[in-house]
């Protein structure tokens, strides 16, 4: 997840500096970083219940990142290959995190 958050930062640095891009850029940076931070907190939990809660928050933030990326994809902002790569990685991270939640239930 740290790689995903970092790659989102690199991607947003290439966006044209217009209001719309700035809005989704900021949202993408916040949500992708928050996903990693919540996942990091989950790794230090002492109960399955708290682990599930923290990883669920990470999944929520990943989905929010996906929404911003999909809007930027629809408006064709930034490098097309990088956008697609981030969207694929995002789906993989959501699947892995969801599996982790299911395994703890």
Backbone as a chain_set.jsonl record, in Angstrom:
{"seq": "XXXXXXXXXXXXXXXXXXXXXXXXXXXXXXXXXXXXXXXXXXXXXXXXXXXXXXXXXXXXXXXXXXXXXXXXXXXXXXXXXXXXXXXXXXXXXXXXXXXXXXXXX", "coords": {"N": [[0.809, -1.195, 0.0], [2.023, 1.177, 0.622], [3.574, 1.656, -1.586], [1.583, 2.075, -3.52], [0.383, 4.454, -2.537], [2.577, 6.169, -2.765], [3.03, 6.049, -5.559], [0.695, 7.247, -6.41], [1.145, 9.855, -5.586], [3.331, 10.504, -7.26], [2.023, 10.313, -9.731], [0.093, 12.382, -9.513], [1.682, 14.628, -9.518], [2.164, 15.127, -12.153], [-0.108, 16.176, -13.225], [-2.024, 18.67, -14.928], [-2.188, 22.0, -13.705], [-5.016, 22.858, -12.855], [-8.188, 23.897, -11.479], [-10.036, 21.711, -11.176], [-8.413, 19.425, -11.414], [-6.684, 19.85, -9.265], [-8.411, 19.541, -7.108], [-9.196, 16.77, -7.259], [-6.687, 15.646, -7.237], [-5.688, 16.353, -4.676], [-7.561, 14.966, -3.123], [-7.039, 12.326, -3.897], [-4.4, 11.979, -2.985], [-4.786, 12.258, -0.215], [-6.641, 10.155, 0.387], [-5.336, 7.807, -0.547], [-3.015, 7.808, 1.006], [-4.154, 7.698, 3.548], [-5.305, 5.175, 3.479], [-3.051, 3.515, 3.603], [-2.035, 4.3, 6.112], [-4.101, 3.494, 7.868], [-3.997, 0.76, 7.393], [-1.466, 0.218, 8.389], [-1.911, 0.736, 11.1], [-3.625, -1.371, 11.614], [-1.941, -3.547, 11.588], [-0.746, -3.509, 14.048], [-2.619, -4.222, 15.918], [-4.347, -5.774, 18.71], [-6.541, -7.358, 18.751], [-8.84, -9.319, 16.809], [-11.179, -8.045, 16.091], [-10.597, -5.268, 16.114], [-8.583, -5.28, 14.2], [-10.049, -6.033, 11.898], [-11.738, -3.812, 11.728], [-9.901, -1.685, 11.244], [-8.661, -2.519, 8.832], [-10.902, -2.545, 7.259], [-11.436, 0.189, 7.172], [-9.221, 0.955, 5.683], [-9.849, -0.266, 3.235], [-12.125, 1.196, 2.56], [-10.959, 3.722, 2.157], [-9.288, 3.08, 0.026], [-11.209, 2.552, -1.935], [-12.278, 5.089, -2.179], [-10.05, 6.387, -3.219], [-10.044, 5.116, -5.655], [-12.364, 6.183, -6.783], [-11.622, 8.862, -7.263], [-9.489, 8.408, -9.042], [-10.9, 7.2, -11.155], [-12.502, 9.293, -12.046], [-10.515, 11.07, -12.931], [-9.522, 9.442, -14.911], [-11.724, 9.281, -16.634], [-11.838, 11.923, -17.505], [-9.522, 11.987, -18.825], [-7.048, 12.833, -17.728], [-3.618, 13.289, -16.963], [-1.028, 10.758, -17.343], [-2.008, 8.139, -19.401], [-1.308, 5.364, -19.307], [-0.214, 5.171, -16.743], [-2.436, 5.85, -15.169], [-4.14, 3.671, -15.715], [-2.552, 1.599, -14.727], [-2.464, 2.257, -11.989], [-5.181, 1.962, -11.361], [-5.511, -0.792, -11.75], [-3.723, -1.824, -9.832], [-4.968, -0.83, -7.576], [-7.417, -2.273, -7.524], [-6.372, -4.799, -7.017], [-5.249, -4.419, -4.461], [-7.557, -3.894, -2.977], [-8.843, -6.358, -3.22], [-6.999, -8.08, -1.926], [-6.982, -6.97, 0.654], [-9.668, -7.295, 1.375], [-9.809, -10.062, 1.413], [-8.137, -10.56, 3.58], [-9.701, -9.525, 5.635], [-11.915, -11.268, 5.513], [-10.632, -13.67, 6.196], [-10.103, -13.246, 8.876], [-12.55, -13.301, 10.037]], "CA": [[0.0, 0.0, 0.0], [2.88, 2.362, 0.618], [3.947, 1.867, -2.983], [0.418, 2.656, -4.187], [0.27, 5.848, -2.098], [3.682, 6.897, -3.39], [2.79, 6.163, -7.005], [-0.37, 8.242, -6.582], [1.801, 11.172, -5.484], [4.08, 10.725, -8.505], [1.039, 10.535, -10.791], [-0.555, 13.696, -9.392], [2.656, 15.688, -9.839], [2.159, 15.343, -13.599], [-1.387, 16.727, -13.671], [-2.108, 20.094, -15.222], [-2.622, 22.72, -12.513], [-6.305, 23.525, -12.982], [-8.978, 23.69, -10.274], [-10.599, 20.365, -11.106], [-7.329, 18.473, -11.147], [-6.19, 20.084, -7.909], [-9.392, 18.962, -6.192], [-9.083, 15.31, -7.253], [-5.312, 15.337, -6.84], [-5.622, 16.416, -3.213], [-8.37, 13.882, -2.583], [-6.319, 11.08, -4.155], [-3.256, 11.906, -2.078], [-5.291, 12.024, 1.145], [-7.263, 8.839, 0.557], [-4.354, 6.721, -0.717], [-2.166, 7.832, 2.19], [-4.956, 7.25, 4.685], [-5.444, 3.717, 3.375], [-1.825, 2.903, 4.127], [-1.926, 4.57, 7.547], [-5.041, 2.605, 8.553], [-3.467, -0.602, 7.289], [-0.357, 0.149, 9.34], [-2.49, 0.616, 12.44], [-4.204, -2.717, 11.73], [-0.87, -4.513, 11.837], [-0.349, -3.489, 15.45], [-3.769, -4.432, 16.803], [-4.276, -6.964, 19.556], [-7.751, -8.179, 18.612], [-9.342, -9.486, 15.447], [-12.225, -7.051, 15.859], [-9.939, -4.003, 15.778], [-7.918, -5.521, 12.923], [-11.078, -5.982, 10.855], [-12.185, -2.425, 11.637], [-8.851, -0.868, 10.622], [-8.496, -2.915, 7.433], [-12.121, -2.079, 6.581], [-11.217, 1.606, 6.893], [-8.266, 1.024, 4.578], [-10.591, -0.603, 2.019], [-12.966, 2.361, 2.274], [-10.092, 4.757, 1.598], [-8.868, 2.624, -1.301], [-12.336, 2.768, -2.843], [-12.336, 6.53, -2.395], [-8.959, 6.661, -4.159], [-10.517, 4.636, -6.949], [-13.327, 7.135, -7.333], [-10.859, 9.992, -7.806], [-8.769, 7.931, -10.232], [-11.852, 6.965, -12.236], [-12.884, 10.601, -12.59], [-9.365, 11.537, -13.706], [-9.469, 8.587, -16.096], [-12.822, 9.691, -17.521], [-11.49, 13.217, -18.102], [-8.255, 11.747, -19.523], [-6.001, 13.663, -17.126], [-2.408, 12.557, -16.602], [-0.554, 9.692, -18.218], [-3.023, 7.088, -19.529], [-0.772, 4.081, -18.838], [-0.055, 5.251, -15.294], [-3.79, 5.784, -14.611], [-4.604, 2.277, -15.813], [-1.737, 0.815, -13.806], [-2.936, 2.548, -10.634], [-6.506, 1.361, -11.197], [-5.321, -2.24, -11.614], [-3.118, -2.055, -8.518], [-6.014, -0.526, -6.601], [-8.33, -3.425, -7.437], [-5.632, -5.886, -6.369], [-5.142, -4.103, -3.034], [-8.885, -4.08, -2.384], [-9.087, -7.81, -3.153], [-6.132, -8.637, -0.888], [-7.46, -6.491, 1.958], [-10.952, -7.934, 1.632], [-9.493, -11.448, 1.776], [-7.602, -10.518, 4.941], [-10.859, -9.339, 6.523], [-12.668, -12.528, 5.526], [-9.853, -14.675, 6.917], [-10.157, -12.966, 10.312], [-13.925, -13.471, 10.54]], "C": [[0.854, 1.261, 0.0], [3.325, 2.684, -0.81], [2.805, 2.539, -3.737], [0.272, 4.138, -3.823], [1.371, 6.703, -2.734], [3.482, 7.098, -4.879], [1.662, 7.148, -7.309], [0.212, 9.654, -6.507], [2.559, 11.47, -6.771], [3.131, 11.037, -9.661], [0.46, 11.945, -10.714], [0.401, 14.845, -9.69], [2.648, 16.044, -11.328], [0.878, 16.004, -14.109], [-1.29, 18.228, -13.918], [-2.704, 20.812, -14.003], [-3.869, 23.555, -12.802], [-7.151, 23.125, -11.778], [-9.454, 22.252, -10.13], [-9.539, 19.331, -10.767], [-6.8, 18.624, -9.73], [-7.117, 19.434, -6.878], [-9.225, 17.45, -6.106], [-7.677, 14.85, -6.893], [-5.206, 15.309, -5.318], [-6.398, 15.274, -2.573], [-7.652, 12.539, -2.741], [-5.139, 10.914, -3.207], [-3.724, 11.596, -0.656], [-5.81, 10.6, 1.318], [-6.263, 7.695, 0.394], [-3.409, 6.663, 0.487], [-2.893, 7.329, 3.419], [-5.145, 5.739, 4.664], [-4.219, 3.03, 3.966], [-1.702, 3.104, 5.634], [-2.876, 3.682, 8.35], [-4.56, 1.158, 8.517], [-2.309, -0.792, 8.267], [-0.852, 0.009, 10.771], [-3.062, -0.782, 12.652], [-3.135, -3.74, 12.082], [-0.452, -4.562, 13.302], [-1.486, -3.749, 16.42], [-3.626, -5.727, 17.589], [-5.519, -7.836, 19.459], [-8.181, -8.242, 17.154], [-10.376, -8.422, 15.1], [-11.626, -5.707, 15.427], [-9.218, -4.13, 14.438], [-8.912, -5.382, 11.775], [-11.543, -4.542, 10.645], [-11.161, -1.579, 10.883], [-8.649, -1.233, 9.15], [-9.731, -2.502, 6.624], [-12.023, -0.592, 6.256], [-10.243, 1.787, 5.725], [-8.961, 0.727, 3.249], [-11.476, 0.572, 1.597], [-12.139, 3.466, 1.617], [-9.56, 4.358, 0.218], [-9.977, 2.847, -2.327], [-12.501, 4.249, -3.159], [-11.231, 6.963, -3.366], [-9.376, 6.264, -5.571], [-11.502, 5.59, -7.596], [-12.616, 8.332, -7.954], [-10.117, 9.584, -9.071], [-9.711, 7.72, -11.415], [-12.33, 8.272, -12.858], [-11.748, 11.165, -13.434], [-9.19, 10.711, -14.978], [-10.528, 9.015, -17.11], [-12.481, 11.006, -18.232], [-10.134, 13.18, -18.816], [-7.128, 12.67, -19.038], [-4.816, 12.793, -16.734], [-2.088, 11.469, -17.616], [-1.526, 8.511, -18.218], [-2.527, 5.747, -18.987], [-0.64, 4.062, -17.316], [-1.42, 5.168, -14.606], [-4.284, 4.353, -14.591], [-3.847, 1.388, -14.837], [-2.192, 1.025, -12.36], [-4.3, 1.919, -10.376], [-6.416, -0.157, -11.022], [-4.749, -2.564, -10.238], [-4.142, -1.826, -7.406], [-6.961, -1.699, -6.418], [-7.662, -4.613, -6.75], [-5.52, -5.654, -4.861], [-6.479, -4.28, -2.317], [-9.175, -5.57, -2.213], [-8.264, -8.452, -2.038], [-6.647, -8.242, 0.502], [-8.781, -7.146, 2.333], [-10.756, -9.385, 2.048], [-8.958, -11.527, 3.2], [-8.736, -10.365, 5.954], [-11.633, -10.647, 6.64], [-11.946, -13.633, 6.285], [-9.887, -14.479, 8.431], [-11.548, -13.184, 10.906], [-14.173, -14.902, 10.953]], "O": [[0.46, 2.288, -0.553], [3.436, 3.851, -1.186], [3.034, 3.469, -4.51], [0.062, 4.977, -4.699], [1.12, 7.821, -3.184], [3.731, 8.182, -5.406], [1.675, 7.808, -8.348], [-0.18, 10.538, -7.269], [2.444, 12.568, -7.317], [3.404, 11.921, -10.473], [0.349, 12.628, -11.733], [-0.039, 15.928, -10.078], [3.074, 17.132, -11.713], [0.784, 16.352, -15.286], [-0.579, 18.951, -13.22], [-3.612, 20.294, -13.353], [-3.802, 24.772, -12.971], [-6.863, 22.122, -11.127], [-9.29, 21.646, -9.071], [-9.758, 18.461, -9.924], [-6.502, 17.63, -9.068], [-6.656, 18.851, -5.898], [-9.123, 16.901, -5.009], [-7.501, 13.781, -6.309], [-4.692, 14.349, -4.744], [-5.945, 14.682, -1.594], [-7.66, 11.714, -1.827], [-4.909, 9.823, -2.685], [-3.126, 10.766, 0.029], [-5.46, 9.919, 2.283], [-6.337, 6.709, 1.127], [-3.046, 5.575, 0.935], [-2.317, 6.615, 4.24], [-5.146, 5.096, 5.713], [-4.341, 2.079, 4.737], [-1.31, 2.185, 6.354], [-2.496, 3.17, 9.403], [-4.701, 0.423, 9.495], [-2.188, -1.842, 8.898], [-0.283, -0.743, 11.562], [-2.99, -1.318, 13.758], [-3.408, -4.699, 12.804], [0.132, -5.55, 13.748], [-1.339, -3.522, 17.621], [-2.899, -6.641, 17.201], [-5.553, -8.932, 20.019], [-7.916, -7.329, 16.371], [-10.444, -7.956, 13.963], [-12.105, -5.089, 14.476], [-9.235, -3.201, 13.631], [-8.641, -4.69, 10.794], [-11.72, -4.106, 9.507], [-11.527, -0.832, 9.976], [-8.483, -0.347, 8.311], [-9.621, -2.152, 5.449], [-12.47, -0.155, 5.196], [-10.425, 2.668, 4.884], [-8.694, 1.393, 2.248], [-11.559, 0.898, 0.413], [-12.571, 4.072, 0.637], [-9.402, 5.21, -0.656], [-9.716, 3.278, -3.451], [-12.83, 4.614, -4.288], [-11.458, 7.808, -4.231], [-9.104, 6.969, -6.542], [-11.481, 5.785, -8.811], [-12.97, 8.765, -9.05], [-10.112, 10.32, -10.058], [-9.356, 8.029, -12.553], [-12.538, 8.344, -14.069], [-11.982, 11.68, -14.528], [-8.755, 11.233, -16.005], [-10.251, 9.099, -18.306], [-12.793, 11.182, -19.41], [-9.66, 14.189, -19.338], [-6.363, 13.212, -19.835], [-4.994, 11.684, -16.228], [-2.791, 11.293, -18.611], [-1.83, 7.95, -17.166], [-3.263, 5.065, -18.274], [-0.923, 3.048, -16.678], [-1.557, 4.5, -13.581], [-4.788, 3.874, -13.575], [-4.439, 0.521, -14.194], [-2.293, 0.065, -11.596], [-4.546, 1.399, -9.288], [-7.161, -0.738, -10.233], [-5.231, -3.469, -9.557], [-4.166, -2.555, -6.414], [-7.274, -2.08, -5.29], [-8.303, -5.343, -5.994], [-5.678, -6.588, -4.075], [-6.524, -4.76, -1.184], [-9.694, -5.991, -1.179], [-8.779, -9.28, -1.287], [-6.733, -9.075, 1.405], [-8.986, -7.511, 3.491], [-11.454, -9.882, 2.933], [-9.288, -12.452, 3.942], [-8.727, -11.005, 7.006], [-11.967, -11.079, 7.743], [-12.587, -14.447, 6.948], [-9.718, -15.437, 9.185], [-11.708, -13.244, 12.125], [-15.271, -15.234, 11.4]]}, "num_chains": 1, "name": "protein.A"}
